[in-house]
Structures are given as C-alpha cells and as structure tokens.
Amino acid sequence: MKSGGITTLMARLDEDRPRIFLATFVGLFVIFMLAPIMIVVWMSFSAQNFIGFPIPAYSLRWFYRIFEYEPFINSLIVSFQVAVVSTVLASLLAVPAALALARSHHPIANVIATFMVSPISMPLIVLGFALLFFLSQIGFGISFLGLLIAHTVVGIPYIVRTVIGVYRSQSSDYDEAAAILGASRWQIFSHITLP
C-alpha cells in the first residue's frame, strides 16, 4: 500500500512537471522584467542626490522637482503634440488605404499591403536611424516636422494591419445592401464601414 501511494505521487508529479516548469519559468520571467522597474521606482523615493543602497531617508522631492525642471516639461509637451498629430495623420493616410486594399481583388493589393506593413518587421532603431539620415538629407533633420514624419511612418503599419484584419473579417453584404438602398459612398463609409 505504501509503495502504491509513492508510485501514485511520482506519477502525479510527472504529470504536473510541465505545469510546474511553466509556472516557474513565467514567475522568473515576470520578476526579470519587473525587477529593474521596481528598483527604479523604489529609488525615486530616496532623499539623497545619488543612488545608494540602503536608502537612508525617503522623500517626494524628486516628484516635486518634475514641475520645476523646464526641459522635462517642454519635452513632455512636444511628445504629446507629436503623439496626437502623428496619430491623426497616420489614421488619415492608413485607414483609406487599408479599406481599399482589404476589398481589392487585384493581385498587386497584397503586395502593397505587405509593403505598407513592412516597417513592423524592421527593428525600430534601424528605422529610426534610416529616417534620421533620410530626413536630414532632405532638410528636415532634427525638427518637429522630422519627428512628426518619423512617428507617422512608424504608426501607419499598425493601423493598416488592424484595419485590414478587421475589414476583411466583415462581410461586404452590408456595404452592398446600403448601396442598393441608395446610400452614397460617404454615407456607406460614415454609417457602416467606419463604425
């Protein structure tokens, strides 16, 4: 009876081993990813002017200094402006292109869609350097317009991929029914396609 219980326990451990291994791996991975962030957050409460361990005193002075440090506030404002304007521009360029490519039956449509999504397969550092050199050559360089163009180029593939994926999964029957009932192209787009 005793050896049967051990055998059952060993069989159960063998059965649970992949699950235990996966849980351990995921736990270690989460710790590996979050530990540096948690250490930086913890050190941000230090009252010292330098990073030291253990922290002798805790303070919120670095959080108050954020609003006093003008370069940080200026860069935050520029980042917000670039994010909003580049998202709007990328959407205005990518959504119509993706809608046209999703419904097109022309063989070149898949080639164009692949080309528009291709920046995703490139490391962003490579794309960033390429755009920096290219934009510098044509006179934009390190400027707000250069940042705007670069962020728009990076945003377009994500919008195209999402819109094509969603639009291809929808039936074209709704568009056709609206057209048969007399809706204009703009009405079909604004009331059926876009929602």
Salt bridges, closest charged atoms under 4 A:
ASP14 OD1 - ARG17 NH2 2.86
ASP16 OD2 - ARG12 NE 3.89
ASP16 OD1 - ARG19 NH2 3.27
GLU68 OE1 - ARG65 NE 3.22
